[in-house]
Amino acid sequence: MCYIVVERYSVCRCLYHRHSVDMCAAYGTSRHMIQEKTVLVGFACDRHSSHRSQPSSSRNGYSDSGYESYHSSRHSSRGERR
């Protein structure tokens, strides 16, 4: 079975990134389905994020998935390469 990985923001479910199809031997044959796998990243897109002064770990009752917090805290002001 073929898979496609789609990354979506964890709260608003807006698209973050759509990866290419991971093809199997049956790709392109009739009635062959491509199964979508969703991975939740970050918190909310720019359009849906609140710019009010709320803690990043608990906006609107939702907790951060940790993806964005991990990358920002790990690489902030330490001079490390990304």
N, C-alpha and C positions, 0 to 999 in steps of 0.2 A: 504494500500500500504506500502511496505517495503522501508526503506530509509537507505542509507549509507552515512556517513559524511566523506568527504575527505578534508584535510587541504593542501593548496598549497601556495607557496610563491607568493606574489602579482605581481611581475614583470615577473619573468621567468616561473612561473607556475609549477616549479618542485614540486614533492611530499614532503610534510613535515610530514604528518601522515595520515594513513587510519584507521578509526575507524571500529568497528565491525558492522554488519548489525542490525538495529533496526527492529525486525521482527513483522509482523502482523499475523493475524489468517490464512491468505492464503499462508504463506511462504512455499515454497517447492512444491506447486501445479503447474500443467502444465500451461504454458503461463503467469505465474505471474512474473511481472517485479519488479526489485529493482531500485528505483530512486536514483541517486547520487546527493547529495547536496554538493557544493563546498564552503568552507570558506577560504578566503584569509588571510594569516598571514604574519607578518614580511615584508621584502622587497625583498631580493633575496637570494638564497642559496649560500653557500661558493664557489661553482664552478662558479656561474654567478655574484657574487658581485664584485664590483670594489674596490680594496684596495688603490686607489688613494685618495688624500686628498680632498674629496668632502663633503659638508655638508650632514648629514644623512637624512635631510628632503627634499632634492631636488637633487637626482642623476639622471642624464640622462633625466631630465624633469618630472620624476615621483615623487609623494609625498609618504612618508612613510605611511603605513596603521595605524600606531600608536601602534600596538601590541608590537613590539620589543622596541620602544622608551619608552613606558609606563613602561614595566617591568624593563628595565635597569635604567631608571632615578628614579623610585620609590624605588628600593632596593639597589642602589649604595651607598656604604660607609656610611650607616646609621645604620649598625649592626642589621638590621631586619632579621627575619627568613623568608625563602621562603616557 
